[in-house]
Amino acid sequence: MVGTVADLRVTEPAEDSLPEGSYRADKGECLPIVRLAFTDTPRPATARAVREFSGPDELNSTVGAFWVTAHQGNDARSALNDVRKALKECSGSFKVPGAPMIYRNLEPVQAPDLGDESVGFRFTTSASNVSTPATYAVVRTDHILTTMMVITDTIPRPLLEAQLAKLPD
């Protein structure tokens, strides 16, 4: 989806932010969250599309992103279980070797009641004395995961609903 939804401009990113190589975290139990923080999923995907969104005018910077991933078998369901487990086991702060930030205050948040099941969480990133919130919603619809991230406390539900409506039946 590219265009305008609920006063948000949706665009294709200039480049795919998915890093090459393997992901690492200083705490192994945090790895599913780390994968999502880098626009990936906890389980391998067979296809992936990423979009960014920003405010309604050219001056507003990107406020979030969403990515849709297709999975084989039960991998989409297992990915959500991996996230739920990480939310219970990954406490305090964690780091990603090579990344300049520290991830703090990971906590579950109310997930939108959409799709077959969903999970929500937030954390704060800190780098160079600047802290930024990040809120996530991961929605499973059959074998597809739709993940949305915003740098605020509120997921833009109309945009998430519009994207979910575009999924194949």
C-alpha angles and dihedrals in degrees: 000000000000124000136057124321124172091347092307121120112224117202140166111257116253087239136004109263095205105122122227119245132023127327121238136185129188085237115047092207088064095057097102089055091046091053090053091046087061095049094260133108132245091247129044116275127212092209135013136187125183130198132179127210135203141171122293099270135057093251095062114093126221111294098181151340140223132202132194120208131185119214138192126240113334095338094112091052091044091050091058090048088051090054093048090050092049091051089058098042106033105080135167116006130331137191137213111221108244095018116109096222141077120223113220142176098021109188139159117252133190109288120216112261093240137122122007092311138342144192132202134197143158139203138173123242119211125195130153092355092304119117123198128184120228122194123191137193120188115193124189119207108178105300096345127092121202111194123188126189127187131180091228135061097262129071110218097241096191090058093046091048091049091053093047089051089060094058117108117261 
